[in-house]
Amino acid sequence: MSYTRIQQRMEVLKTSGRKALIPYIVAGDPALTVTVPAMHAIVEAGADIIELGMPFSDPFADGPVNQRGAERAINSGTTLADVLKAVSEFRNDDCDTPIVLMGYLNPVIAMGEAIFCEAAAAAGVDGLLIVDMPPEEEGALVQSAKMAGLDLIYLAAPTTTDERLQIIGKATSGYLYYVSLKGITGSSKLDTASVSKRVVHMRQHVTVPICVGFGIRTAQDAAAISSTADGSIVGTVLVSQVEELVDQPEKIPSALKAILEPMRQAMDANG
Amino acid sequence: MALTEQELRTLDYEPDTGGHFGDYGGRYVSETLMAALNELDQSYKKLKNDPDFQCEFDTDLASFVGRPSPLYHADRWSKAISGAQIYFKREDLNHTGAHKINNTIGQALLAKYSGKPRVIAETGAGQHGVASATVAARLGLECVVYMGAEDIERQSPNVYRMKLLGATVVPVESGSRTLKDALSEAMRDWVTNVDDTFYIIGTVAGPAPYPQLVRDFNAVVGREVKWQSKEIFGKYPDALVACVGGGSNAIGLFYPFLREAEVAIYGVEAAGRGLSTNEHAAPLCSGRPGVLHGAKTYLMDNNDGQIAHTHSVSAGLDYPGVGPEHAYLKDIGRANYVGATDEEALAAFHEVSQVEGIIPALETAHALAYTKKLAASMRSDQTIVCNMSGRGDKDIFTVAKMEGISLT
């Protein structure tokens, strides 16, 4: 079986003793024209993988900041086809950085699972993270994703039992996304010590790399998390920045870069 | 997909272990909610057969709600229509004025028996919020109700009622600022505070096991109708009619009759300004299957899978999804789903008020509008039971305003 771009990147990081920095932005927030330049800026800042949000009108697992990001994207007319177009355009200049599309199931069902997976793979997408599709509910999408060679990334939570961790560990490919807090994206409390302990425990059940998201705001957070985890996922703090610059969208790429660079440095200084 | 009559008579109509009704239902939720739903599933399975729990539930239904609610012969209206005999199941006479109290008592007792001191709820028109605040007060539980900011403006009397009952009402400013956004916000609260918090959901929608447990608590309605109809007219009704938003009052009436295949079943959705317009709230009549709020079900979305804004004169039916069991009953052909427009519902609202001396809720008025059509096509020795799911006191301001009458 051939390695996917995500698996390759994780291998390279492991060999070089570095950890993955995985930023999240919403495609089309505040407009699709900003998305591709923002993605390139994110890569320049040292991102290893990009999680690109597919906007959905009712994102109940997200906090208010990310929901507003999705609303801005939908209001600017961003469709799922537009998200794929942005990936395609990004691929004109970057063939190396893995891209994971993150979102909810209904827009995917609306396009058709098989059509979506084929189109995503053709556009240069490497993985899918469907927030409201736990392994128990996997259906047409899983088959289609496998056929298209896309990694399917699943979530684990602090409340996930060992029994479920094994199921999730088997289902997930590329990496496992550990939701570090019991809350929603953008919650404020982050207990890095208990996250580390949990990551160590999860490795008994999960063989793929474990990346941690929810609540990582500062370079210190990112460094502390990635001292045990295989990567830090940074979302809300970036979406907040986009929101602040909604009237000056040309400044967004460099502002995102300015947030991520210190994180990259702090994470690399760890090793 | 439609099943034969023999199959309909022998199905057990229970979800599988994952909470699926056929293709529908299930648990389409983020992993962060899984543990809470599994815990709820376990505790419900245990308490469902716990005699203490059942006894307390039955006692509260009798002495706090006022059950059984009567089955009333709408004699004058039946004669005026000159078709089938119409009976109303008087859920409007329940404490707090609607069927909602049946399932909120059940859920609040689950909270109590699971040791959760705090309950949360979402509400659209405020009826479910009031019912939740009522039982929370009754059981001494802290209660937080999420309500869309726009609904708060439209339903100020209910907001005040909830506050009188000691609940905190949190305005939801996101999205369309209505019921679906309140539901999202309540789920977020639950994910964050799951250790001490029970989420009292307002209808048979949402992730498993909610559609099943809300149905089970509401099924008291249909069970009563079974013995009442035998007692009053010596047989089961020929047809059942109920309005469907999320679908809890409807499933409560329908469920005990599902295997009685000779009883025709009609769920009435809000056709708003007409099913051919985009301004309605009728996912079963003109939506398609998708995933919303944790369940696979029929819903209203645009071509890109974004959930649509709905319209209905009745806030309680103004929801883009529907309980997954209704989706299943539609596909297997056990129940028929039809629409009633704003206009038809308003006409029925006035007619039943004047002919029967009962002011129905605007939600219920949709069921009444269809009941009238159906009755006219039936014989006078046939019977229809229409669920009078709620009383219309809450709606008089809305109706007056639409008719240009100022009440202040």
Interface residues (C-beta under 8 A of the other chain):
Chain A: P55 F56 S57 D58 P59 F60 A61 G63 P64 Q67 R68 E71 I74 T79 L80 A81 Y104 L105 N106 P107 V108 I109 A110 M111 V131 D132 M133 P134 E136 E137 Y154 L155 A156 A157 T159 T160 T161 R164 I168 V179 K182 G183 I184 S187
Chain B: G18 G26 R27 Y28 V29 S30 E31 T32 L33 M34 A35 A36 S174 G175 K180 D181 L183 S184 M187 R188 V191 T192 V194 P289 G290 V291 L292 H293 G294 K296 L299 D301 N303 D304 G305 Q306 I307
